[in-house]
C-alpha cells in the first residue's frame, strides 16, 4: 500500500489530496522506491496552479530520495537496498512508495545524506546549469540574485561566490538578509523598501550587473532589466510571482543590447552524460564545502499543502524537505 498526493483540479494548496493505492509490481525497466525524503520546489506549485498544464487527475512532486525495494525485469544498474534519487521531469514524488523507470534514477553516494540529496538535487543542479552552462559567469563579474534567501537563491549565492563573482542579493527581511550574507552575498538590497535597480547602480558605480538571476517573474522583470549593464544577461528561470509576458525585444536593445535566457533544467540535463556530469559537479561542490545545504524547514509529507502555502507566501528560507 502506498500513500500518494494528487490534484483533481488546479488551484490553491487545498486542491492537494491524499489517497491510498495498491502499487503493482514494478514493470520491465522499473524499480519500486520507498521514499525517505522528498524535496519541495516551485515547479510543484506551477503544476498545481496550472501554470505548467498537467492532465488531471495529476500526481505532484519531481524530487525525492529513497531506497530500492523491488526490481522489474531487465533492471541491472540497481540492486535492492540501493539509495537513489530522482529530479524529474516525471511527477509522482509526493508519495510514500513509487514505481519509476530505473533510467530516471541517480545513485546517491554514501557520504551524501538523504535529506541533503532531497534538498539539493533539483535546486543544486539548477544552480549548476544557470551559473556554469547558461550564464557562464566569470570571476569578478557583478551579478544580481533575486530572492537570495530562497531555496535556489542560497545555493546560487554560494555557487557564484565559489566561481569568484561579486554577488548582490535581494531579500524582504533582516532575517533573510542574515541568511544571504551567511551564504556569501556581498551586498543586500531590501526590495520592499529600496528601489532595486537604483541600489544596484549605486553598488556598481552606475554600470549595472553582468547577469541577473530572476526566479520571480513578472513583478521583477522591469527591475531586472534596469539592473543589467551594457550587453548583460537576464536569466529568467522561474515564475514564483507570475510568468513574464509581453516581452518586446526592442526593449532589450534600448536597455543596453541585453540578452534574455529562459533555461529549463531538463533541457540542460536531457542526455544521460549531461545528467551524470551535472550531478557529479553538484556532489563535488557539496564535498568541497563551497556549497552547503541550508534546510530551512521540514514538514511531514502529508502536510505538503501547508508547505506549498508557506513557500508561496515567502515564509520559507533555504530548502524545504518533506518527510514520509
C-alpha positions as CSV (number, residue, x, y, z in Angstrom):
1,X,0.0,0.0,0.0
2,X,1.2,3.5,-0.9
3,X,0.0,6.9,0.0
4,X,0.2,9.4,-2.9
5,X,-0.8,13.0,-3.3
6,X,-2.9,14.1,-6.3
7,X,-5.0,17.0,-7.5
8,X,-8.3,16.7,-9.3
9,X,-8.4,20.4,-10.2
10,X,-5.9,23.2,-10.5
11,X,-5.9,25.9,-7.9
12,X,-4.6,26.5,-4.4
13,X,-2.9,24.2,-1.9
14,X,-6.3,23.0,-0.7
15,X,-6.6,21.0,-4.0
16,X,-3.9,18.5,-2.8
17,X,-5.5,15.3,-1.5
18,X,-4.0,12.0,-0.3
19,X,-5.2,8.6,-1.4
20,X,-4.2,5.0,-0.7
21,X,-3.2,2.9,-3.7
22,X,-2.1,-0.7,-4.3
23,X,1.1,-0.5,-6.3
24,X,1.5,-3.3,-8.9
25,X,4.9,-5.0,-9.1
26,X,7.4,-2.8,-11.0
27,X,7.2,-3.4,-14.7
28,X,10.1,-4.1,-17.1
29,X,12.8,-1.5,-16.6
30,X,11.2,-0.1,-13.4
31,X,12.1,-0.2,-9.8
32,X,10.0,0.3,-6.7
33,X,11.2,3.0,-4.3
34,X,10.4,3.6,-0.7
35,X,10.9,7.4,-0.2
36,X,12.9,8.6,2.8
37,X,12.9,12.3,1.9
38,X,11.1,14.4,-0.7
39,X,12.1,17.8,-2.0
40,X,9.7,20.8,-2.3
41,X,10.2,23.0,-5.4
42,X,8.4,26.0,-7.0
43,X,7.8,23.9,-10.1
44,X,5.4,21.8,-8.0
45,X,3.3,24.9,-7.4
46,X,3.3,25.6,-11.1
47,X,1.8,22.1,-11.8
48,X,-0.7,22.6,-9.0
49,X,-1.8,26.0,-10.2
50,X,-1.9,25.1,-13.9
51,X,0.9,27.4,-15.0
52,X,2.5,24.3,-16.4
53,X,-0.5,22.3,-17.7
54,X,-1.0,18.7,-16.5
55,X,-3.6,16.1,-17.3
56,X,-6.0,15.7,-14.4
57,X,-6.1,14.0,-12.0
58,X,-2.4,14.6,-11.6
59,X,0.3,13.5,-9.2
60,X,2.8,16.1,-7.9
61,X,6.4,16.3,-6.9
62,X,9.5,15.8,-9.0
63,X,12.3,15.4,-6.5
64,X,12.8,12.6,-4.0
65,X,15.3,10.2,-2.4
66,X,14.7,6.7,-1.3
67,X,15.6,3.0,-1.1
68,X,15.1,0.4,-3.9
69,X,12.7,-2.2,-2.6
70,X,11.9,-4.2,-5.8
71,X,13.3,-4.6,-9.3
72,X,11.4,-5.0,-12.6
73,X,12.5,-7.3,-15.4
74,X,15.7,-6.2,-17.1
75,X,17.0,-3.8,-14.4
76,X,20.7,-4.4,-13.9
77,X,22.0,-1.0,-12.8
78,X,20.5,-1.1,-9.3
79,X,20.1,-3.6,-6.5
80,X,17.6,-3.9,-3.7
81,X,18.7,-1.7,-0.9
82,X,20.5,0.9,-3.1
83,X,19.9,4.6,-2.2
84,X,18.7,6.6,-5.2
85,X,17.4,10.0,-6.2
86,X,15.1,11.4,-8.8
87,X,14.9,15.0,-10.0
88,X,12.1,14.7,-12.7
89,X,10.7,15.7,-15.0
90,X,8.1,12.9,-14.4
91,X,5.8,13.7,-11.4
92,X,4.9,11.5,-8.5
93,X,7.5,12.2,-5.8
94,X,4.8,13.1,-3.3
95,X,4.3,9.5,-2.3
96,X,5.5,7.0,0.3
97,X,6.3,4.5,-2.4
98,X,6.6,4.7,-6.1
99,X,7.3,2.6,-9.2
100,X,9.6,4.5,-11.5
101,X,11.8,3.9,-14.6
102,X,15.3,2.9,-13.5
103,X,16.7,5.2,-16.2
104,X,15.2,8.2,-14.3
105,X,17.2,7.5,-11.2
106,X,20.6,8.6,-9.9
107,X,22.7,6.8,-7.3
108,X,23.1,8.8,-4.1
109,X,26.7,8.5,-2.7
110,X,27.2,7.0,0.7
111,X,28.6,10.3,2.0
112,X,25.5,12.4,1.0
113,X,22.7,12.1,3.5
114,X,19.1,11.5,2.3
115,X,17.8,14.9,3.4
116,X,20.8,16.7,1.8
117,X,20.2,14.9,-1.5
118,X,16.4,15.7,-1.4
119,X,17.1,19.3,-0.6
120,X,19.8,19.8,-3.2
121,X,19.3,17.5,-6.3
122,X,17.0,19.7,-8.3
123,X,17.9,23.1,-6.9
124,X,21.6,22.4,-6.9
125,X,21.6,21.1,-10.4
126,X,19.6,24.2,-11.4
127,X,22.3,26.4,-9.9
128,X,24.9,24.5,-11.7
129,X,23.4,25.0,-15.1
130,X,22.5,28.6,-14.5
131,X,25.9,29.7,-13.4
132,X,28.2,27.4,-15.4
133,X,26.4,26.5,-18.6
134,X,23.8,29.2,-19.2
135,X,25.3,32.5,-18.0
136,X,28.9,31.2,-17.8
137,X,29.8,33.5,-15.0
138,X,33.4,34.5,-14.6
139,X,35.4,35.7,-11.6
140,X,35.0,39.4,-10.9
141,X,31.6,39.8,-12.5
142,X,29.0,41.7,-10.5
143,X,25.7,39.7,-10.5
144,X,22.2,40.1,-9.0
145,X,20.3,37.3,-7.4
146,X,16.6,37.9,-6.7
147,X,15.2,36.1,-3.7
148,X,18.7,35.4,-2.4
149,X,17.5,33.6,0.7
150,X,15.2,31.2,-1.2
151,X,15.9,27.6,-1.9
152,X,17.7,28.2,-5.2
153,X,18.8,31.6,-4.2
154,X,21.0,30.5,-1.3
155,X,22.6,27.8,-3.5
156,X,23.1,30.3,-6.3
157,X,24.8,32.8,-4.0
158,X,27.3,30.1,-2.7
159,X,28.0,28.8,-6.2
160,X,28.6,32.3,-7.6
161,X,31.0,33.1,-4.8
162,X,32.8,29.8,-5.5
163,X,33.5,31.0,-9.0
164,X,34.6,34.4,-7.8
165,X,31.6,36.6,-8.6
166,X,30.5,39.7,-6.7
167,X,27.0,38.9,-5.5
168,X,24.2,41.4,-4.9
169,X,21.1,39.7,-3.4
170,X,17.5,40.9,-2.9
171,X,15.6,39.9,0.2
172,X,12.5,41.1,2.1
173,X,13.5,40.9,5.8
174,X,16.6,41.3,8.0
175,X,16.3,37.6,8.9
176,X,16.6,36.7,5.2
177,X,19.4,39.2,4.8
178,X,21.4,37.3,7.5
179,X,20.8,34.0,5.6
180,X,22.0,35.6,2.3
181,X,25.1,37.2,3.9
182,X,26.0,33.9,5.6
183,X,25.8,32.3,2.1
184,X,28.3,34.9,0.8
185,X,26.3,37.7,-0.6
186,X,28.5,40.9,-0.8
187,X,25.6,43.3,-0.8
188,X,21.9,43.2,0.2
189,X,19.0,45.1,-1.4
190,X,15.7,45.2,0.6
191,X,13.4,45.2,-2.4
192,X,10.3,46.1,-0.4
193,X,11.8,49.4,0.9
194,X,14.5,50.1,-1.7
195,X,14.4,50.5,-5.5
196,X,16.3,47.5,-6.6
197,X,17.7,48.9,-9.9
198,X,18.7,52.2,-8.3
199,X,20.5,50.5,-5.5
200,X,22.2,48.1,-7.9
201,X,23.5,51.0,-10.0
202,X,24.9,52.7,-6.8
203,X,26.7,49.5,-5.8
204,X,28.2,49.0,-9.3
205,X,29.3,52.6,-9.9
206,X,26.4,53.1,-12.3
207,X,27.4,50.2,-14.6
208,X,24.9,47.6,-13.6
209,X,25.5,43.9,-13.3
210,X,26.7,41.4,-15.9
211,X,24.0,38.9,-15.1
212,X,20.6,38.9,-13.3
213,X,19.2,35.6,-12.0
214,X,15.5,36.1,-11.7
215,X,13.2,33.3,-10.4
216,X,10.4,35.6,-9.5
217,X,8.9,36.6,-12.9
218,X,6.6,39.4,-13.9
219,X,6.9,41.6,-10.8
220,X,10.7,41.8,-11.0
221,X,11.1,41.9,-14.8
222,X,11.5,45.7,-15.1
223,X,13.9,45.9,-12.2
224,X,16.0,43.1,-13.7
225,X,16.3,44.9,-17.0
226,X,17.1,48.2,-15.3
227,X,19.8,46.5,-13.1
228,X,21.5,44.9,-16.0
229,X,24.6,46.6,-17.5
230,X,25.6,47.0,-21.1
231,X,25.4,43.7,-23.1
232,X,24.3,42.0,-19.9
233,X,22.0,39.0,-19.5
234,X,18.8,38.5,-17.6
235,X,18.4,34.8,-16.8
236,X,14.7,34.1,-16.1
237,X,14.4,30.7,-14.5
238,X,11.1,30.8,-12.6
239,X,7.6,32.2,-12.1
240,X,7.3,32.5,-8.3
241,X,5.2,35.6,-8.9
242,X,3.8,35.1,-12.4
243,X,5.2,34.3,-15.8
244,X,6.8,37.1,-17.8
245,X,4.5,38.1,-20.6
246,X,4.5,40.7,-23.4
247,X,8.3,40.9,-23.9
248,X,9.3,43.4,-26.6
249,X,12.7,42.5,-28.0
250,X,13.2,46.2,-28.8
251,X,13.3,47.0,-25.1
252,X,16.2,44.7,-24.7
253,X,18.1,46.7,-27.3
254,X,17.2,50.1,-25.8
255,X,18.2,48.9,-22.3
256,X,21.8,48.1,-23.5
257,X,21.7,45.3,-26.0
258,X,20.7,42.9,-23.3
259,X,20.1,39.1,-23.7
260,X,17.3,37.2,-22.0
261,X,17.6,33.5,-21.4
262,X,14.8,31.2,-20.2
263,X,16.5,28.0,-19.4
264,X,14.9,24.8,-18.1
265,X,16.8,22.2,-16.1
266,X,15.6,19.3,-18.2
267,X,16.9,20.8,-21.5
268,X,20.3,21.0,-20.0
269,X,20.0,17.6,-18.4
270,X,18.5,15.9,-21.4
271,X,21.2,13.4,-22.2
272,X,22.5,10.8,-19.7
273,X,26.0,12.1,-20.0
274,X,24.8,15.7,-19.2
275,X,22.9,14.4,-16.1
276,X,25.8,12.5,-14.9
277,X,28.2,15.4,-15.3
278,X,25.9,17.9,-13.7
279,X,25.1,15.8,-10.7
280,X,28.8,14.8,-10.2
281,X,29.6,18.6,-10.2
282,X,27.0,19.1,-7.5
283,X,28.3,16.3,-5.3
284,X,31.8,17.8,-5.7
285,X,30.7,21.3,-4.7
286,X,29.0,19.9,-1.6
287,X,32.0,17.8,-0.6
288,X,34.3,20.8,-1.1
289,X,32.3,22.8,1.4
290,X,31.8,25.6,-1.1
291,X,28.1,24.9,-1.4
292,X,26.4,23.9,1.9
293,X,22.9,22.6,2.3
294,X,20.5,25.0,4.1
295,X,17.4,23.2,5.1
296,X,15.2,26.0,6.5
297,X,12.2,23.9,7.4
298,X,10.9,20.3,7.5
299,X,7.3,19.1,7.2
300,X,5.6,15.8,7.4
301,X,5.0,14.7,3.8
302,X,1.2,14.7,4.3
303,X,1.5,18.4,5.4
304,X,2.6,19.3,1.9
305,X,-0.4,21.6,1.4
306,X,0.8,23.8,4.2
307,X,4.4,23.7,2.8
308,X,3.0,24.9,-0.5
309,X,1.2,27.8,1.2
310,X,4.3,28.8,3.2
311,X,6.5,28.6,0.1
312,X,4.2,30.8,-2.0
313,X,3.7,33.2,1.0
314,X,7.5,33.7,1.1
315,X,7.6,32.4,4.7
316,X,10.4,29.9,4.0
317,X,14.1,30.2,3.7
318,X,16.5,27.9,2.0
319,X,15.3,24.4,1.0
320,X,12.3,22.5,2.3
321,X,12.3,18.8,3.0
322,X,9.1,16.7,3.3
323,X,9.5,13.6,5.5
324,X,7.3,10.5,5.0
